[in-house]
Amino acid sequence: QTTIDGVASAARTAMHGDSVMRADPAKFMEDLDSDWPPPLPRIAFAAVSRDADILAEAADTDVLEEERDFAVALGRKLFKRKALPGWDQVSSRRHHAIRLPIHDSQGCTSYTICFGRTFPANRAQAFVQKLSLMLDPLIEKQDSASIDRQIIETSILPILVREIVRGNSGDKAFQIEHQAKEVQAIIAQNIEIMLARDD
């Protein structure tokens, strides 16, 4: 154990300098741990919410449980924020989470994913766009407590699980023709609805 500690100490000193370790050893260790191992280039978490309530969520089963827990926590953090007219995001050292809200006269449905920092951002955005275009027609535009749970369990949740697997497989099916224009139209509509609701 002494030899291992000595080697680790020497490695830390060589990498970051002895003065940094002495100044704030706790921060140094946090920085060292946060960068290793590097985050996987995968979608770790996907969810659909209605206003502040999660309707369905799914996580990547091929990442370590601790990594998955961090991703889920970051993704859920977005649900606590008021939905914007367009894209919203939050980041940690290891993950990004993005959300696309779709407003209606009764409230807002949001599509959120959390992914490793090494996952391409354009692919992540295209993935969320695809989810919104696939799932939004299935979701009733009313209070989340009134939404049919059977539809969520039999339709929405299986699609979330399937699309996470596809998104992480490198399948290009997440790209939908003209989806960028569709999302621009959604954002413009969101602004009009939020103004009408006086948000």
Buried (B, 14 or more C-beta within 10 A) or exposed (E): EEEEEEEEEEEBBEEEEEEBBEEEEEEBEEBBEEEEEEBBBBBBBBBBBBBBEBBBBBBBEEBEEEBBBBBBBBBBBBBEEEBBBBEBBBEBEBBBBBBBBBBBEBBBBBBBBBBBBEBEEEBBBBBBBBBBBBBBEEBBBEEBEEBEEEBBEEBBBEBBBEBBBBBBEEEEEBEEEEBEEBBEEBBEBBBEBBEEEEE
